[in-house]
Amino acid sequence: MLKFMKLGTSMATFLHGVESSQPFLLCVGEKKTIPCMSPTAVGAFDELFKVQFVFSLSYDETLFNFYNFIQTTIYGIDVATTKESPRVKEIRVRINNV
């Protein structure tokens, strides 16, 4: 999601060496943390999820099913069009039928 470029580096040279099929934010200068407005872990995850969704970033492969579950079950986003694993779909249906 973030790529860091040292000050004084040619942007053309930097971008030529970047291998990414997804959009990213280019940060120039020192690495600094991005402040999270929420004081809780749930709030921090909420911010992370929304940033990934808004910027149309692919979910990490190892967390793909978890993020799909959050997207369809918790947020109710694109439930009819999102390709879910059978297990995610089963859990979502069980939760919605309780």
C-alpha positions as CSV (number, residue, x, y, z in Angstrom):
1,M,0.0,0.0,0.0
2,L,3.0,2.3,0.7
3,K,6.3,2.7,-1.1
4,F,9.1,4.8,0.3
5,M,11.5,6.8,-1.9
6,K,14.6,8.4,-0.4
7,L,15.0,12.1,-0.8
8,G,17.1,13.0,-3.9
9,T,16.2,9.8,-5.8
10,S,15.0,10.2,-9.3
11,M,11.3,9.4,-9.4
12,A,11.5,7.9,-12.9
13,T,14.3,5.6,-11.8
14,F,12.4,4.6,-8.6
15,L,9.2,3.9,-10.4
16,H,11.0,1.9,-13.1
17,G,12.2,-0.5,-10.4
18,V,8.9,-0.9,-8.7
19,E,7.1,-4.1,-9.3
20,S,3.5,-3.6,-8.3
21,S,0.2,-4.3,-10.1
22,Q,-1.8,-2.4,-7.5
23,P,-2.0,1.3,-6.8
24,F,0.2,2.6,-4.0
25,L,1.0,5.8,-2.1
26,L,4.5,7.1,-2.8
27,C,6.1,8.6,0.3
28,V,9.1,10.7,-0.2
29,G,11.6,11.1,2.7
30,E,11.7,9.4,6.1
31,K,9.5,6.6,7.1
32,K,6.9,7.8,9.6
33,T,3.9,6.0,11.0
34,I,0.5,6.9,9.7
35,P,-1.6,8.0,12.7
36,C,-4.7,6.0,13.5
37,M,-7.6,8.0,14.8
38,S,-9.0,5.1,16.8
39,P,-7.6,4.1,20.2
40,T,-8.8,0.5,19.8
41,A,-7.6,-2.5,17.8
42,V,-11.1,-2.9,16.3
43,G,-11.1,0.8,15.2
44,A,-7.6,0.4,13.7
45,F,-8.7,-2.6,11.7
46,D,-11.8,-0.7,10.6
47,E,-9.5,2.1,9.2
48,L,-7.2,-0.4,7.6
49,F,-10.0,-2.3,5.9
50,K,-11.6,0.9,4.6
51,V,-8.4,2.2,3.2
52,Q,-7.8,-1.0,1.3
53,F,-11.3,-1.0,0.0
54,V,-11.4,2.7,-1.0
55,F,-8.1,2.4,-2.9
56,S,-9.2,-0.9,-4.5
57,L,-6.2,-2.8,-3.2
58,S,-6.3,-6.6,-3.4
59,Y,-6.5,-8.3,-0.1
60,D,-3.4,-10.2,1.1
61,E,-3.6,-13.7,-0.2
62,T,-3.3,-15.3,3.2
63,L,-6.1,-13.2,4.6
64,F,-8.3,-13.2,1.5
65,N,-11.1,-15.3,3.0
66,F,-11.1,-13.3,6.2
67,Y,-11.3,-10.0,4.4
68,N,-14.1,-11.3,2.2
69,F,-15.9,-12.4,5.3
70,I,-15.5,-8.9,6.8
71,Q,-16.6,-7.3,3.5
72,T,-19.7,-9.3,3.0
73,T,-20.9,-10.2,6.5
74,I,-19.8,-7.3,8.7
75,Y,-20.1,-4.4,6.1
76,G,-22.6,-6.0,3.7
77,I,-20.6,-4.8,0.7
78,D,-21.1,-6.4,-2.7
79,V,-22.6,-9.6,-1.2
80,A,-24.2,-10.7,-4.4
81,T,-21.2,-10.1,-6.6
82,T,-18.2,-11.0,-4.4
83,K,-16.8,-14.5,-5.0
84,E,-16.7,-16.1,-1.6
85,S,-15.2,-19.4,-0.5
86,P,-17.9,-22.0,0.4
87,R,-16.9,-21.8,4.1
88,V,-17.3,-18.0,4.1
89,K,-20.7,-18.2,2.5
90,E,-21.8,-20.9,4.9
91,I,-20.7,-18.8,7.9
92,R,-22.4,-15.7,6.6
93,V,-25.6,-17.5,5.9
94,R,-25.6,-19.0,9.4
95,I,-24.9,-15.7,11.1
96,N,-27.7,-14.0,9.1
97,N,-30.2,-16.7,9.9
98,V,-29.7,-16.4,13.7
